[in-house]
Amino acid sequence: MSEFKETFNSSLGKKLIMALTGLFLCTFLIVHVGGNLLLFKDDGGYAFNVYANFLTHFPPIEVVAYILYLSILVHALYALILTIKNRKARPVGYAVTASDNASWSSKNMGLLGSVLFLFIVIHMSDFWYNYKFTDNVHYIEYRTNLSSGITQPVEFTPGSAKFEASVSTQGDYEIVRIKDLYDRVKHAFGNIWYDIFYVIAMLAVSFHLLHGFQSAFRTLGWVHRKYTPIVEFIGTWLFAVIIPVAFAAMPIVYYFTKSN
């Protein structure tokens, strides 16, 4: 047990934990971008609000969510510890370097990570915290005609402060009453300064994962001449291009089409 503890208290152990938490956060990004793409459905926010309600009320998902939050904190904390330790070990940089093949992203992981941590704190306080713990997100009612499949949103005010969500039927209509996170997203994306910061944060995601995804596999020793090119392809195109572009497109599209 002491050897196990010593391993994870060492620099290598901290790097291993960073690699594992980083890869876990990468899997979350895939799920998160898929859910957020529901914002592009022209349904008055119905699909996105149902998705948000599911994430915050299904117990297994809530457990995973809190593991996610812990992973973010551990990943950031260990990154800070390793950065400080490395600087103490070499307080003065080398005067001359014979060769330096390191990429810009690998040299600036601390800066990129700091931007991302700030973004996550602001993002979670705006949406997750307000959705879960305040009354700042109002409710909406969706009435779906079961014959035609047409859904109409209408205003709804709960009669009790303890109300969270409900699904019922009245004649030919299915009635869904849930919190309207979609409206809060639309309002946030109507702020040009928020959108600029959001896009900058997605650039930080891109560069951070361009180096971090591949680095995690190297740290774990998962290096093979057959599979490493696949890891590099996924790290570059999925995590450094497709996912950040998909996220960045959301505030841009909403600002120019739905913020009025």
C-alpha positions as CSV (number, residue, x, y, z in Angstrom):
1,M,0.0,0.0,0.0
2,S,2.9,2.3,0.8
3,E,4.4,1.7,-2.6
4,F,1.1,2.5,-4.3
5,K,0.9,5.7,-2.3
6,E,4.5,6.7,-3.1
7,T,3.9,6.0,-6.8
8,F,0.9,8.4,-6.9
9,N,2.6,11.0,-4.8
10,S,5.5,11.1,-7.3
11,S,5.7,13.3,-10.4
12,L,5.1,10.3,-12.5
13,G,2.0,9.3,-10.4
14,K,0.6,12.8,-10.8
15,K,1.1,12.7,-14.5
16,L,-0.7,9.4,-14.7
17,I,-3.6,10.8,-12.7
18,M,-3.6,13.8,-15.0
19,A,-3.6,11.5,-18.1
20,L,-6.5,9.5,-16.7
21,T,-8.7,12.4,-15.7
22,G,-7.9,14.2,-18.9
23,L,-9.1,11.2,-21.0
24,F,-12.2,11.0,-18.9
25,L,-12.9,14.7,-19.5
26,C,-12.4,14.0,-23.3
27,T,-15.1,11.4,-23.2
28,F,-17.4,13.9,-21.5
29,L,-16.7,16.4,-24.2
30,I,-18.1,14.0,-26.8
31,V,-21.3,13.5,-24.8
32,H,-21.6,17.2,-24.0
33,V,-21.2,18.4,-27.6
34,G,-23.7,15.9,-28.7
35,G,-26.3,17.1,-26.2
36,N,-25.6,20.8,-26.9
37,L,-26.1,20.2,-30.7
38,L,-29.8,19.9,-29.7
39,L,-29.7,23.7,-29.5
40,F,-29.8,23.7,-33.3
41,K,-33.1,21.9,-33.4
42,D,-36.0,24.2,-34.4
43,D,-38.3,23.1,-31.7
44,G,-38.4,26.0,-29.2
45,G,-35.8,24.3,-27.0
46,Y,-37.9,21.2,-26.3
47,A,-35.2,18.6,-27.0
48,F,-32.5,20.6,-25.2
49,N,-34.6,21.2,-22.1
50,V,-35.6,17.5,-21.9
51,Y,-31.9,16.6,-22.2
52,A,-31.0,19.1,-19.5
53,N,-33.7,17.8,-17.2
54,F,-32.5,14.2,-17.7
55,L,-28.9,15.1,-16.9
56,T,-29.9,16.7,-13.6
57,H,-32.6,14.2,-12.4
58,F,-31.3,10.8,-13.4
59,P,-29.3,9.5,-10.4
60,P,-26.6,7.5,-12.3
61,I,-25.9,10.5,-14.5
62,E,-25.7,12.8,-11.4
63,V,-23.1,10.5,-9.9
64,V,-21.0,10.6,-13.1
65,A,-21.4,14.4,-13.1
66,Y,-19.9,14.8,-9.6
67,I,-17.1,12.4,-10.6
68,L,-16.6,14.8,-13.6
69,Y,-16.4,17.8,-11.3
70,L,-13.9,16.1,-9.1
71,S,-11.8,15.1,-12.1
72,I,-11.7,18.8,-13.3
73,L,-10.5,19.9,-9.9
74,V,-7.9,17.1,-9.6
75,H,-6.7,17.6,-13.1
76,A,-6.2,21.4,-12.5
77,L,-4.7,20.9,-9.1
78,Y,-2.1,18.4,-10.3
79,A,-1.3,20.5,-13.3
80,L,-0.6,23.4,-10.9
81,I,1.5,21.3,-8.6
82,L,3.6,19.9,-11.4
83,T,4.1,23.3,-13.0
84,I,5.4,24.8,-9.7
85,K,7.6,21.8,-9.1
86,N,9.2,22.0,-12.5
87,R,9.8,25.7,-12.1
88,K,11.5,25.2,-8.8
89,A,13.6,22.5,-10.3
90,R,14.8,24.9,-13.1
91,P,14.1,28.5,-11.9
92,V,16.3,29.9,-14.7
93,G,15.7,28.8,-18.3
94,Y,18.4,27.5,-20.5
95,A,20.4,30.2,-22.3
96,V,20.7,28.1,-25.4
97,T,18.8,25.2,-26.7
98,A,20.3,23.0,-29.3
99,S,16.9,22.0,-30.7
100,D,13.4,22.6,-29.7
101,N,10.7,20.6,-31.5
102,A,8.1,21.3,-28.9
103,S,4.8,22.7,-30.3
104,W,3.3,26.0,-29.1
105,S,0.5,24.2,-27.4
106,S,2.8,22.0,-25.4
107,K,4.8,25.0,-24.2
108,N,1.6,26.8,-23.1
109,M,-0.5,24.1,-21.5
110,G,-0.5,26.1,-18.3
111,L,-1.9,29.2,-20.0
112,L,-4.4,27.2,-22.0
113,G,-5.5,25.3,-18.9
114,S,-5.9,28.5,-16.9
115,V,-8.2,30.0,-19.6
116,L,-10.2,26.8,-19.6
117,F,-10.5,26.6,-15.8
118,L,-11.8,30.2,-15.7
119,F,-14.3,29.4,-18.5
120,I,-15.5,26.3,-16.7
121,V,-16.1,28.2,-13.5
122,I,-18.1,31.0,-15.3
123,H,-19.9,28.5,-17.5
124,M,-21.0,26.3,-14.7
125,S,-22.1,29.2,-12.5
126,D,-24.2,30.6,-15.4
127,F,-25.9,27.4,-16.3
128,W,-25.4,24.4,-14.0
129,Y,-25.5,26.3,-10.6
130,N,-28.4,28.5,-11.6
131,Y,-30.3,25.5,-13.0
132,K,-29.8,23.3,-9.9
133,F,-29.7,25.7,-7.0
134,T,-31.5,29.0,-7.8
135,D,-34.9,30.2,-9.1
136,N,-33.2,32.2,-11.9
137,V,-34.2,29.7,-14.6
138,H,-38.0,29.9,-15.2
139,Y,-40.3,27.1,-16.3
140,I,-41.9,26.4,-19.6
141,E,-44.7,24.1,-20.8
142,Y,-44.6,22.1,-24.0
143,R,-47.9,20.8,-25.4
144,T,-47.5,18.1,-28.0
145,N,-50.4,17.1,-30.2
146,L,-50.1,13.3,-30.2
147,S,-51.9,13.1,-33.6
148,S,-49.9,15.6,-35.5
149,G,-46.7,15.5,-33.5
150,I,-46.6,19.3,-33.4
151,T,-45.2,20.8,-30.2
152,Q,-46.1,24.3,-28.9
153,P,-44.3,26.0,-26.0
154,V,-46.4,28.1,-23.6
155,E,-45.6,30.0,-20.4
156,F,-45.9,28.1,-17.2
157,T,-45.5,29.1,-13.5
158,P,-45.4,26.3,-11.0
159,G,-47.8,26.4,-8.1
160,S,-45.3,25.1,-5.6
161,A,-41.6,26.0,-4.9
162,K,-40.9,22.3,-4.7
163,F,-42.0,21.6,-8.3
164,E,-39.2,20.3,-10.6
165,A,-40.8,18.7,-13.7
166,S,-43.8,16.7,-14.8
167,V,-45.1,14.8,-17.8
168,S,-48.9,14.2,-18.3
169,T,-51.5,13.8,-20.9
170,Q,-54.8,15.7,-21.5
171,G,-56.9,14.4,-24.3
172,D,-54.8,14.3,-27.5
173,Y,-51.9,16.3,-25.8
174,E,-48.8,15.3,-24.0
175,I,-47.8,18.1,-21.6
176,V,-44.2,18.4,-20.4
177,R,-43.4,21.1,-17.8
178,I,-39.7,21.7,-17.2
179,K,-37.1,24.4,-16.5
180,D,-36.3,26.5,-19.6
181,L,-32.5,26.3,-19.7
182,Y,-32.8,26.9,-23.5
183,D,-34.0,30.5,-22.8
184,R,-31.1,31.2,-20.5
185,V,-28.6,29.9,-23.1
186,K,-30.3,32.1,-25.8
187,H,-30.0,35.1,-23.4
188,A,-26.3,34.4,-22.6
189,F,-25.4,34.0,-26.3
190,G,-27.1,37.3,-27.0
191,N,-24.1,39.0,-25.2
192,I,-21.3,39.7,-27.7
193,W,-18.7,39.8,-24.9
194,Y,-19.7,36.4,-23.6
195,D,-19.6,35.0,-27.1
196,I,-16.1,36.3,-27.7
197,F,-14.9,34.8,-24.5
198,Y,-16.7,31.5,-25.3
199,V,-15.0,31.3,-28.7
200,I,-11.6,32.2,-27.2
201,A,-12.1,29.4,-24.7
202,M,-12.9,27.0,-27.5
203,L,-9.6,28.0,-29.2
204,A,-7.9,27.1,-25.9
205,V,-9.7,23.7,-25.9
206,S,-8.4,23.1,-29.4
207,F,-4.8,23.8,-28.6
208,H,-5.0,22.2,-25.2
209,L,-6.3,18.9,-26.6
210,L,-4.1,19.0,-29.6
211,H,-1.2,18.3,-27.3
212,G,-3.0,16.9,-24.2
213,F,-4.9,14.0,-25.8
214,Q,-1.8,12.5,-27.5
215,S,0.3,13.2,-24.4
216,A,-2.0,11.3,-22.2
217,F,-1.5,8.1,-24.2
218,R,2.3,8.6,-24.1
219,T,2.2,9.1,-20.3
220,L,0.2,5.9,-19.9
221,G,2.7,4.0,-22.1
222,W,0.1,3.3,-24.8
223,V,2.4,3.9,-27.7
224,H,2.5,1.6,-30.7
225,R,3.6,2.3,-34.3
226,K,0.4,0.8,-35.6
227,Y,-2.0,2.7,-33.2
228,T,-0.2,5.9,-32.5
229,P,-1.1,7.5,-35.9
230,I,-4.8,6.7,-35.1
231,V,-4.5,8.4,-31.7
232,E,-2.9,11.4,-33.4
233,F,-5.6,11.6,-36.0
234,I,-8.4,11.4,-33.4
235,G,-6.6,13.9,-31.2
236,T,-6.1,16.4,-34.0
237,W,-9.4,16.1,-36.0
238,L,-12.0,15.1,-33.4
239,F,-10.7,16.8,-30.2
240,A,-8.8,19.8,-31.7
241,V,-11.0,20.6,-34.7
242,I,-14.5,19.1,-34.8
243,I,-15.5,19.4,-31.2
244,P,-14.2,23.0,-30.6
245,V,-15.7,24.2,-33.9
246,A,-19.0,22.6,-33.0
247,F,-19.0,24.3,-29.6
248,A,-17.8,27.7,-31.0
249,A,-20.5,27.6,-33.7
250,M,-23.3,27.7,-31.0
251,P,-22.8,31.3,-29.7
252,I,-22.0,32.6,-33.2
253,V,-25.2,31.1,-34.7
254,Y,-27.3,32.2,-31.7
255,Y,-25.9,35.7,-31.7
256,F,-26.7,36.3,-35.3
257,T,-30.0,34.4,-35.6
258,K,-31.8,34.1,-32.3
259,S,-30.6,36.8,-29.9
260,N,-33.3,39.3,-30.8
